[in-house]
Structures are given as structure tokens and as C-alpha cells.
Amino acid sequence: MAAPAIWTPRMTTTRVLYLIACAAGPAQFVDEGVRLAQAAGWDVCLVLTPSAARRWEPRMTELEQMTGHVVRSRYKMPWESDGLPKVDAMLMAPMSSTTLNKWGAGIADTLAIGLVSEAVHMGVPVVAMPYFNQAQGAQPAVAVSMAALRAQGVTVLDGPEGYESHPPEQGVPKAFPWGRALSSVERILGTRT
């Protein structure tokens, strides 16, 4: 399904990436993802699911100082300003199985899912890299949700080209392949310009 031609890349030297993290294990190392993206020339805006935001609550100021932007985790109220610049690409990483299945079913009950759900249909490049174990991945809804996202134009990085599910209780969150996810974003942008 082709995305509508609403999105146009910005013509500035600084590209804006929305890094959207779920509360999966690697979210505790999302600062590493931010640093890698910044080293690649991205202006990074961080969006966390509510659960991920709770985990980072004691260090939220650190993330805001690192990115130079407010870290968003909830829908804004009508009287609040957005505070985030126009986006060039979105990366949802790590993506939990809960978020994957909600997103695949069209349930945008968090800002994190709402942003990517809308963006992909506005032509914004959206990449998602899951992180969950093989038992979670064996749920029939997972394959259905991945297929639904891919049919909408989302690049889902699972398996050898992304993140391969680990056996239960054997994940290594610190080893999450942030660089592989960011490289995919770069490739996709390269094919669109």
C-alpha cells in the first residue's frame, strides 16, 4: 500500500528523528540509542511509552538535557504546545510485543503508538525494531501484527536483518542493536530522496 504524498523531507542540514521507546529491556539503555543517532547527525526527539517513562522518571532531566527537547510520554492537552520539531523519520525501538500488537490492531492508546500510526499514513518513514522473547513471539497475534504493519509501509526489523527473538529469560538488553536500527532508517531515507 503506497503512502500518501503528504510528507516531504526537510531541506535543512539537521535531520530530526523521533526515537520512540517501549518499556522492553533495552529501553533502560535508550540513551545509547540517542548518542548513536546524534553521532550520525540526527536531532533526536525522544518519546517514551508511559511504562518506559516511569522507568526513566528519576533520570528524565538527563534525557532532556541530552536531546535538548522535552521527553514526551503522553498526549498533550489542547492548551499545551507540542515542543517537538517537524520529523524526518521515526524509529520505534525497542518495540515490545504489547505495543506491536496494539499498533497492528489499530489501537493508538498511547502517544508513542499514535505518532507512528499517523505518521506512516502521512508518508513519514517509520522503522520498528522489536525486542521480546521467543515465547512472546510465538503468539499468533505477533505475526499478524507484523504483517499488518508491513502492509501499511512500516519497516519492521525482525529476524536476521533486525533483532532475533531470544529464549525466555536469556535476553541481553545492553546488546540491543541500536546501530542496525539506525542504519535501516538511513537506508530508507536514502531511497526516498
C-alpha positions, -999 to +999 in steps of 0.1 A: +000+000+000+016+033-011+018+061+015+001+094+005+024+121-006+019+144+023+053+141+039+082+160+024+118+158+037+131+189+054+158+207+034+180+216+064+213+201+074+200+188+107+176+159+103+150+152+130+145+117+143+117+107+167+132+078+187+102+061+203+109+035+230+087+010+248+094-005+282+111-035+268+145-043+284+167-022+261+147+010+269+170+013+300+198+019+275+178+043+252+205+069+260+229+048+239+204+049+210+202+087+214+240+091+214+244+069+183+218+089+164+233+122+174+267+110+163+251+102+129+239+138+127+203+135+139+185+159+161+168+133+184+134+138+200+126+111+225+092+097+230+086+070+256+056+048+263+041+056+298+057+024+312+091+034+298+087+069+311+081+055+346+114+036+344+133+067+334+115+091+358+144+095+382+167+104+352+143+122+329+162+155+332+193+137+319+174+126+288+160+161+282+194+177+286+209+151+262+184+157+235+176+194+241+139+186+239+112+177+263+107+139+265+071+132+256+052+102+270+016+113+269-008+131+246-007+168+252-036+188+264-052+213+239-036+243+257-001+227+258+024+234+230+039+204+212+075+214+217+088+189+191+101+200+157+089+185+124+101+150+119+121+135+091+119+098+103+106+078+132+123+048+148+103+027+174+130+008+192+128-012+213+092-023+204+075-046+229+051-073+218+023-054+236+029-022+216+034-043+184+000-060+188-018-028+198-003-009+168-011-038+145-047-038+156-050+000+152-052+008+190-034+041+195-040+045+232-005+060+239+013+089+223+040+065+211+016+044+191-005+074+180+026+091+165+037+062+144+002+051+134-005+085+119+030+092+105+032+061+083-001+072+066+014+107+061+044+093+042+069+097+071+095+068+071+088+046+101+111+018+112+103-005+141+127-030+158+111-054+183+126-068+214+108-097+230+114-134+237+106-164+216+077-174+238+061-139+232+070-141+196+052-174+192+018-158+199-002-159+167-010-122+170+027-112+166+029-125+130-005-110+122+006-076+136+039-076+118+022-083+086-004-056+092+024-030+099+044-040+068+013-038+046+010-002+058+046+006+049+063+002+082+098-013+081+098-040+108+133-052+116+129-087+130+149-118+123+184-117+108+181-082+094+169-068+128+165-083+162+161-121+165+140-131+195+159-146+224+149-176+245+128-166+276+149-150+304+180-150+282+178-116+266+207-092+268+192-057+267+225-040+267+234-057+234+204-043+216+215-034+180+208+003+180+232+008+152+215-017+129+181+001+135+196+035+127+213+021+096+180+010+084+165+044+089+194+059+068+188+033+040+151+041+038+157+078+038+183+073+011+158+056-012+132+083-007+153+114-016 
